[in-house]
């Protein structure tokens, strides 16, 4: 779809990536690419120093955003999946026990499965309740002497439920177990304070609610978190050392960073701050989510999953329409009504197995910082039209 055609699209797939981005994000990224996109920290000429200054500024901004205490421990990578791989393979490649949940995305489930199959690790995946939440006491009961890591999604990409990470963090801190959250769905929309929530590691992606471009993400690593490196390569400093550097940020960064992506990401965070901060962004999104929620709930043929309330949620709703395969419904929403949704298993198969929606999954609507009320109302109207069409044919 070209840009002009996209203008008529009602985009409700922000849990996959936010669209549109603020114009300033790509303007800043392109400006940096045109004027100072050279390797940082590798040389002492002016452009290299300017690039290094931008990189350090972005580390400070993101570290402060997550409540980190040391910008050097804000490390950049490709996305949340890349970041989670660094944590999971780093901690478990010599074995040990990991606790996670059945809410997880494959960015958590698959690395854990590989560590179990290839490195002799073991795992416990706790259930979620009928409302879509993990019970922190289930995490406590799952702890073993050999538990080395607890990794939990902060916000479900299928259900939108925000997990009680502060309570889980307190349990992990008491037990001396590393606690990592997958913040792919929450960074930029739900406040995260690592110190207050006793989170050791935040894995984030830039292209969702942080409003950055694709291909950028990373980790914010707490002061006492130990993550062995599972990769090695160039860092641009101390090149004579045979083994990879142990100090941050180089410990978990490899090769030339995505400088254009980092410049755009830093501007995405600045845009959130200009809007009044995360709390105000979340309040606006949830006001739109309420319109969506109320509109879908009044349709008898629509089944919403784990959505009895909008408390402790991101603006993500999954549903099915009686008489429609989710894939068919998604196609009709797009072709006939210009409404973009997400259908299927959403890379979170255990959620759907638990809900009973596997193997076809659900339809997902998700709201972002630049979603307009007209988009939400168009989504409700389109679903209503599909319901009425099916009823007329019955």
C-alpha positions in Angstrom: 0.0 0.0 0.0 1.5 3.4 -1.0 1.5 6.3 1.4 -1.4 8.1 -0.3 -3.6 5.0 -0.1 -2.7 4.5 3.6 -4.2 7.8 4.5 -7.7 6.2 4.4 -6.7 3.3 6.6 -8.1 3.0 10.1 -5.0 1.5 11.8 -5.8 -0.7 14.8 -2.7 -2.8 14.9 -0.5 -0.7 17.2 0.5 -3.7 19.4 2.5 -4.9 16.3 4.0 -1.5 15.7 2.7 2.0 16.2 1.6 3.8 13.1 1.8 6.5 12.1 5.0 7.7 13.8 5.4 11.4 14.8 6.9 13.1 11.8 9.7 14.4 14.0 11.0 10.9 14.6 12.0 10.2 11.1 13.0 13.8 10.5 15.5 13.6 13.3 16.7 10.2 12.2 17.2 11.4 8.6 18.9 14.6 9.7 21.3 12.6 11.8 21.9 10.2 8.9 22.7 13.1 6.6 24.9 15.1 9.0 26.6 12.8 11.5 25.9 9.1 10.9 29.5 7.9 11.5 30.8 5.3 13.9 30.8 6.6 17.5 33.7 6.0 19.8 36.0 4.8 17.1 37.8 8.0 16.3 38.4 11.5 17.6 37.4 13.6 14.6 34.5 16.0 15.1 31.7 13.9 13.5 32.7 10.8 15.5 32.5 12.9 18.7 29.1 14.3 17.7 27.8 10.7 17.0 29.2 9.6 20.4 27.5 12.6 22.1 24.1 11.6 20.5 24.6 8.0 21.6 25.4 8.9 25.2 22.5 11.3 25.3 20.1 8.5 24.2 21.5 6.2 26.9 20.8 8.8 29.5 17.3 9.5 28.3 16.3 5.8 28.1 17.9 5.0 31.4 16.1 7.8 33.1 12.9 6.8 31.4 13.0 3.3 33.0 14.3 4.4 36.4 17.8 3.0 35.7 20.7 4.3 37.8 23.6 4.0 35.3 23.3 5.1 31.6 26.2 2.8 30.8 24.0 -0.1 31.6 21.5 0.9 28.9 22.5 -1.2 26.0 21.1 -1.1 22.5 20.2 -4.0 20.2 17.7 -4.8 17.4 14.4 -5.1 19.3 12.9 -6.8 22.4 13.4 -10.3 20.9 17.1 -9.6 20.4 17.3 -8.2 24.0 15.5 -11.1 25.5 17.7 -13.6 23.7 20.8 -11.9 25.3 19.3 -12.3 28.8 17.9 -15.8 28.4 20.8 -17.4 26.6 23.3 -15.5 28.7 21.8 -16.7 32.0 20.8 -20.2 31.0 23.5 -21.5 28.6 25.1 -23.4 31.4 21.7 -24.8 32.7 19.6 -23.8 35.6 15.9 -23.2 36.2 13.8 -20.4 34.7 10.2 -19.4 35.6 8.0 -17.7 33.1 4.3 -17.8 32.2 1.8 -19.0 29.6 1.2 -15.4 28.6 4.5 -15.1 26.9 5.4 -14.2 23.4 7.6 -16.5 21.4 10.5 -14.1 22.0 10.5 -15.6 25.5 9.1 -19.1 24.9 11.5 -20.1 22.1 14.8 -19.1 23.7 13.7 -20.9 26.9 12.8 -24.0 24.8 16.2 -23.9 23.1 18.0 -23.6 26.5 16.1 -26.6 27.8 16.8 -28.7 24.7 20.4 -27.7 24.1 21.8 -26.7 27.5 20.0 -28.8 30.0 18.0 -25.9 31.6 14.5 -26.6 33.0 11.5 -24.3 33.1 8.2 -23.7 34.8 5.5 -21.8 33.0 2.8 -20.6 35.4 -0.8 -20.2 34.4 -2.8 -17.0 34.2 -6.3 -16.7 35.7 -9.6 -16.2 34.0 -9.1 -12.4 33.9 -5.6 -12.8 32.2 -3.3 -12.2 35.2 -0.5 -14.1 36.7 -0.7 -14.7 40.5 2.6 -13.6 42.2 2.2 -16.5 44.7 2.5 -18.9 41.8 5.9 -17.5 41.0 6.9 -17.9 44.7 5.7 -21.5 44.7 7.6 -22.2 41.5 11.0 -21.1 42.9 13.7 -23.7 43.4 17.2 -23.6 44.7 18.5 -23.8 41.2 16.2 -21.0 39.8 18.4 -18.5 38.0 15.9 -16.3 36.2 12.3 -15.1 36.2 11.1 -13.5 33.0 7.6 -12.2 32.6 5.7 -10.1 30.1 4.7 -6.8 31.6 1.7 -6.5 29.3 0.2 -9.3 27.3 0.2 -8.7 23.5 -3.0 -10.8 23.2 -5.0 -9.7 26.2 -3.6 -6.3 27.1 -3.5 -7.3 30.8 -0.7 -5.6 32.8 1.0 -8.0 35.1 1.8 -7.3 38.8 5.5 -7.0 38.2 6.2 -5.0 41.4 4.9 -7.9 43.5 6.8 -10.4 41.4 9.9 -8.2 41.7 9.7 -8.2 45.5 9.5 -12.0 45.5 12.5 -12.4 43.2 14.5 -9.8 45.2 13.8 -11.7 48.4 14.9 -14.9 46.8 18.0 -13.4 45.1 16.8 -14.4 41.6 17.3 -12.3 38.5 14.0 -10.7 37.4 13.5 -9.6 33.8 10.4 -8.1 32.3 9.4 -8.1 28.6 8.3 -4.5 28.2 7.6 -4.7 24.4 3.9 -3.8 25.0 4.4 -1.4 27.9 7.4 0.7 27.4 6.0 4.2 26.5 2.5 3.4 27.7 2.8 2.1 31.3 5.2 3.7 33.8 8.2 1.6 34.6 10.4 2.3 37.6 13.1 -0.4 38.0 14.0 0.6 41.5 10.5 0.9 42.9 9.4 -2.3 41.2 12.5 -4.3 42.0 13.1 -5.1 38.3 16.6 -6.2 37.4 16.3 -6.0 33.7 13.9 -4.3 31.3 13.9 -5.6 27.7 12.3 -3.1 25.4 11.7 -2.4 21.7 11.7 1.0 20.1 9.1 0.7 17.4 6.0 0.3 19.4 4.8 2.8 22.1 8.3 4.4 22.3 7.5 5.6 18.7 10.9 4.9 17.3 11.7 3.3 14.0 12.0 -0.5 13.5 15.2 -2.3 14.2 16.1 -0.7 17.5 15.6 -1.9 21.1 17.7 -3.0 24.0 18.1 -3.7 27.7 18.1 -1.5 30.8 20.2 -3.5 33.3 20.0 -2.8 37.0 23.1 -2.3 39.2 23.3 -5.9 40.6 22.2 -7.9 37.5 24.7 -10.2 36.1 24.2 -11.3 32.5 27.0 -13.4 31.0 27.6 -12.4 27.4 26.7 -15.0 24.8 28.2 -13.2 21.8 31.5 -11.5 21.1 32.8 -9.1 18.5 34.0 -5.5 17.9 33.4 -2.7 20.3 35.6 0.0 19.0 37.6 0.2 22.2 40.4 -1.9 23.8 40.8 -3.8 20.5 43.9 -5.7 21.7 41.9 -7.6 24.3 41.4 -11.2 23.1 38.1 -11.8 24.9 35.0 -9.7 24.7 34.9 -6.8 27.2 33.1 -7.3 30.5 32.2 -3.7 31.3 29.0 -2.0 30.2 27.7 -1.1 27.8 30.2 -3.1 25.7 29.4 -6.3 27.7 26.1 -6.7 25.8 26.7 -4.6 22.7 28.3 -5.9 19.6 29.6 -4.1 16.5 28.3 -0.9 15.0 25.1 0.3 16.7 22.0 1.3 14.7 22.8 5.0 15.1 19.9 6.2 12.9 17.5 4.1 14.8 18.8 5.3 18.2 18.4 9.0 17.0 14.8 8.3 16.1 14.1 6.4 19.3 15.5 9.2 21.5 13.1 11.6 19.7 10.2 9.2 20.2 10.8 9.3 23.9 11.1 13.1 23.7 7.7 13.2 21.9 6.1 11.2 24.8 7.5 13.7 27.3 6.1 16.5 25.2 2.7 14.9 25.4 2.8 15.1 29.2 4.5 11.8 29.9 3.5 8.1 30.0 0.6 8.5 32.3 -1.1 11.1 30.1 -0.5 9.0 26.9 -2.0 5.9 28.7 -5.0 7.9 29.9 -5.7 9.1 26.4 -5.3 5.6 24.9 -7.6 4.0 27.5 -10.3 6.6 26.9 -10.3 5.4 23.3 -10.1 1.8 24.4 -13.3 2.3 26.4 -15.1 3.4 23.3 -13.9 0.3 21.5 -14.7 -1.9 24.5 -18.2 -0.6 25.0 -19.0 -0.8 21.3 -17.8 -4.4 21.0 -19.4 -5.6 24.2 -22.9 -4.6 23.0 -22.6 -7.0 20.1 -24.0 -10.4 21.1 -22.0 -12.2 18.4 -18.7 -10.8 19.6 -16.8 -12.6 22.4 -14.1 -10.5 24.2 -11.4 -12.4 26.0 -10.3 -11.5 29.5 -11.9 -8.1 29.2 -14.4 -7.9 32.0 -12.7 -4.7 33.1 -10.4 -2.1 31.7 -8.4 -1.8 34.9 -4.6 -2.7 34.8 -4.6 -2.9 31.0 -3.0 -1.6 27.8 -5.4 -0.6 25.0 -5.4 -4.1 23.4 -8.5 -6.2 22.9 -8.8 -9.7 21.4 -12.1 -11.0 20.3 -13.9 -13.4 17.9 -17.1 -13.0 15.9 -19.5 -15.9 15.8 -19.7 -17.4 12.3 -16.4 -15.9 11.2 -13.0 -17.5 11.0 -10.6 -14.8 12.4 -8.6 -14.8 9.2 -11.7 -14.3 7.1 -12.9 -11.5 9.4 -9.5 -9.8 9.3 -9.5 -9.8 5.5 -13.1 -8.4 5.4 -12.2 -5.7 7.9 -9.3 -4.6 5.7 -10.7 -5.0 2.2 -14.3 -3.8 2.8 -13.9 -1.3 5.7 -10.2 -0.2 5.5 -9.7 -1.3 9.2 -6.3 -2.8 10.0 -6.4 -5.5 12.7 -4.2 -8.5 13.7 -5.5 -12.0 13.5 -4.2 -15.5 14.4 -2.0 -16.6 17.4 -0.1 -13.3 17.7 3.2 -15.3 18.4 1.8 -16.3 21.8 0.5 -19.8 21.3 0.1 -20.8 24.9 -2.3 -17.9 25.5 -4.6 -19.3 22.8 -4.3 -22.9 24.0 -5.3 -21.7 27.4 -8.2 -19.6 26.1 -9.4 -22.4 23.7 -8.9 -20.2 20.7 -6.1 -22.3 19.1 -5.3 -23.0 16.4 -7.0 -20.1 14.6 -6.6 -17.5 17.3 -8.5 -14.3 17.6 -8.9 -10.8 16.0 -7.0 -8.1 17.8 -7.6 -4.4 17.9 -4.9 -2.2 19.5 -4.7 1.5 20.0 -1.6 3.7 19.9 -0.5 7.2 20.8 -1.6 8.7 17.5 -4.8 6.7 17.1 -7.8 8.9 16.5 -11.4 8.5 17.8 -12.6 8.1 14.2 -10.3 5.1 13.8 -11.9 3.4 16.9 -15.4 4.2 15.8 -14.7 2.8 12.3 -13.5 -0.4 13.9 -16.6 -0.8 15.9 -18.8 0.0 13.0 -17.0 -2.5 10.8 -17.4 -5.3 13.3 -21.1 -4.4 13.7 -21.6 -4.6 9.9 -20.0 -8.0 9.8 -22.3 -9.2 12.6 -25.4 -7.8 10.9 -24.4 -9.3 7.6 -24.1 -12.8 9.2 -27.4 -12.4 11.0 -29.1 -11.4 7.7 -27.9 -14.5 6.0 -28.9 -16.8 8.9 
